[in-house]
Amino acid sequence: MNGRDERKILAAFLIGGILGAGFALLFAPQSGEKTRKDISKFAKKVKNEAKEKAEDIAESIEELVAKISDRVSDAASKGKGLEEDVRKNILRAIENSQKMIEKQKSRLIKLI
């Protein structure tokens, strides 16, 4: 799943929450103060759930990076016959991927 897909999921989740709160306002047979309190509680709940999802996604990304790094390291050690620059290119690509994933993780956490 790429960053764009994750943002779409997060946006859909938040929009759904906002729409739900709007419908609750329209059909609520209670006082305005009570409704505002309910909306506030609901907004906090949505925020907490979105934060948990973002943390879960970040954790999944970290696990994926660790698995990929392990597999590539294994492949690199098995491929001792590879030329040195090929091995360096592979390791550089891994490092760049890790940096990109960390950057996306930070952006996702900042969205929440």
Buried (B, 14 or more C-beta within 10 A) or exposed (E): EEBEEBBEEBEEBBEEBEEEBEEBEEEEEEEEEEBEEBBEEBEEEBEEBBEEBBBEBBEEBBEEBEEBBEEBEEEBEEEEEBEEEEBEEBBEEBEEBBEEBBEBBEEBEEBB
